[in-house]
């Protein structure tokens, strides 16, 4: 189905993609002829492809969050310190961040399927080894490998979307993926908690192994190769560096990358601080916290669906993105004023409302920054996806520890960090990302719509 919906004044369109190459990027090497991107086969398999790509993007939160309820059991089982066991989370997160830098360029060189299948196979093996890890040190090692391998799903899913879609269709598709990947953090801890009623923490990794194996089989069966041979790159490490240097030299791409990174940092600050803020400062029960966390995730998913189903095609991506950034900054400012006591003593409800608006606004920011960044490049989508994913993980991970710098009795650091990140994201978008405007009425090439 072609891109639909009316186009408003100032609407952004992707120029005809084959004519656009990111400055400094290495041109693709020509090879044997391949089918065009919008093939009837891809159109027919659109629904299954959407489910598979959604499953790939949901794997990281499943790998992280299903395991969270089991942390005390792991500590007791190994007789290790809580700090040591926390390294199993850090190792997985670091692996997911760094693995994207490796797998993304690989997918530009060898196509999407082979690196994805290899990554999923390694993910299954590493997750299965976690089941039998005899000590905490080996569990940390296996979790690092699990994260490195799981990165293949994250980075290649975005690259496949770029292969299949342009412009508005790409924004819609990323919003659809948010429906699936956004639900994963909601259900993953619940699944993990229920699994612990029937098995131990090793059984949680057993279930993750089965999920990984199922994804591997589905990818092998239903996901076609989406990068034609003539669009692939040749060369090794130097070529990869040249391509990434060319991407980072493109101001709009870097602006969107930084916008996405700082927005993610605000989300990571929320994830890191909200259990402490909601339960310790405002005295809510764990059940109340779980309910609020779930509601915020629903808000994030709902805003993403509003973006993809209603706004895209009717309102320019820039305007929607600007609205999301403004909502983030406004909510963060309100949270800061509340935590500073400007409005006197406030209860949990106003604070929870501010967090809900801030998290939900990301549903308008994330899919559109990703779309506008990947629109800058067709021939290096894997490398571009890797840079986007790695920057978001690393900036977010660096921001997380800062929420506790003032101790356990104030939420001011969380609000300060969230407001700072929202303002930095807005500044990067305004000063860098909007440096190149695509004129209204520019030609648009739509991919196969699923």
C-alpha positions, 0 to 999 in steps of 0.5 A: 500500500503506498504512503497515504494521508494528506500532506500539509504545508512544510511536510517533510518527504524523503527525496528519491533515495538512490540519488542520496548518499550521506556525505563521506560515505563509501559508495556501494559496490555494484554486484549482480542484479537484485529485485527492487526493494518493493517486491510483491513478496515483501508486500505479502509477508508484511504482517509476518515481517512486522511481527518478526521485527517487533520481536527482535526489538522486544528481545532486549527488554525481555532479556533485561526485565524478565531477569529482574525479579530473580536478582535476589535469588541469584545473589543467594544462590551464588553467595555473591554481593548484590554489586557483583550480581548487578554486573550481570545487568551492566554486562548485558547492557554494555554488550547491546550497546557495543554489539551494534557498532559491530553488527550494523556495518556487517549488515551493510557489507553482507546483507541483513539475513546472515548477520542476523541469523548468526547473531540470533544463533549466538544469542540462543547459545549464550542464553542457554549457557546462562542456565548452567553458569556455575558462578557469578563471574561466568554468568557476567561473561555469558550475559555480555555475550548475550548482549553482544549477540542480541544487539543484532536484532536491535540494529538490523531491525531498524536497518530492515525498516530503512530498506523497506520504507521511505519517509512517511511509511518509515515513520508509521512503521517505527510507530508500529514497532513501538507498540510491540517493543513498548509492551515488552517492558510491561509484561517482562517483569510480570512474566519473570515473577510468575515463572519464579513461582514454578521454577528458579532463576535458571528457568527464566533463562531457559524460557529466554532460550526458547524465545530466542530459538523461536525468533531464529526459526521465524527469521529463517523462515519468513524474513527475506533479504532486504539489502540488494547485492548492488547496495552493499559495501565492500571493504573492512574496518577502514571502510566502516570507519570511513562510512561512520565518519561520513555519517557523523559529518552530516550535521542533520544526521548527527543532530537527530542522533544527539536528539535521540540520545538525550531523549533516551537519557531522560527515559533512563533517568526515569527508569533508574530513579522512579522506584526510589522516588515513588516508593521511598519518597512518596511511600507507595507500595511495590504494587502501586509502583508497578501499576504506575510503571505500567501506565507510563508504558501504556502512555508511551505506546499510545503516543507512538500509535497516535503518531503513526496512525493519526499524525504522520501524513497530516502533520509534518514530522518536524512539528510532531517532533517539536511537540514531543520535545516541548512536552518533555521539557514542560513535564520535566520543568513541572517535576523540578518545581514540584520536587523543589517545593515551589508548590508546597507539599505535593503528593504522589498524583501530581508527580506521577502525572508529570512522569506520565507526560514525560514518558508518553512524549517519547512516543512522539520523539523516538520514532520521528528522530529515528525516521529523520536520521535514517532518511539521511542515508540509504546505502549505510543504513546498518552503520547509521542504525548502529550509531543511533542505537549505541549512542542512545544506550551509552548516553542513557547508561551514563545518565542513570547513576547521576539521579542518586548523587544527592542521596535517597531523600530527594528527587531533585537530581532526577528532575534536573537531569530530565530537564537538562536532557530535554533541553539538550535534545531540543537544542540539538534538534533546533541547531543541527537536525534542522540545518537541511530542510526538505522543501514542501512538495519534494518527490517522495518514494514510498516503500512497501507498506505493510 
